[in-house]
Amino acid sequence: MKHLTKLLLIPLIIFLLSGCDRNLKPENQGNKMETFFQNNNISLPHLKNRGLNAGFIRTQETELENNFPKLPNPVLNMFIYPHITKYDNPVPGYTTNFKLYRVDHYALPNEDL
């Protein structure tokens, strides 16, 4: 039984180690996608001229904006009056603004706003 396991173990180790011997460099894997598009006269989406048709081109960003619109999150402006700190240092008045909700919420597809 020990001889059988040794006989099976040695070819298994050789088989597993032979997988590390492959030479898979990127230059051996064919053309890059950009050269494929250039050779077949197909323009890449990010290389298109976005002139008059810019509103009609479907991109991932516009699809997400159309399917999941942001719900209103109003910005509140708050005026801080001039005051004196507890160490008698004057602080001038200033304005700060913040959103009503901590995070922006998105509507589900086909949900009414």
Secondary structure as GFF3:
##gff-version 3
##sequence-region A 1 113
A	DSSP	alpha_helix	2	18	.	.	.	ID=ss1
A	DSSP	three_ten_helix	19	21	.	.	.	ID=ss2
A	DSSP	three_ten_helix	26	29	.	.	.	ID=ss3
A	DSSP	alpha_helix	33	39	.	.	.	ID=ss4
A	DSSP	three_ten_helix	45	47	.	.	.	ID=ss5
A	DSSP	three_ten_helix	54	56	.	.	.	ID=ss6
A	DSSP	alpha_helix	60	67	.	.	.	ID=ss7
A	DSSP	beta_strand	75	80	.	.	.	ID=ss8
A	DSSP	beta_strand	83	84	.	.	.	ID=ss9
A	DSSP	beta_strand	90	91	.	.	.	ID=ss10
A	DSSP	beta_strand	94	99	.	.	.	ID=ss11
###
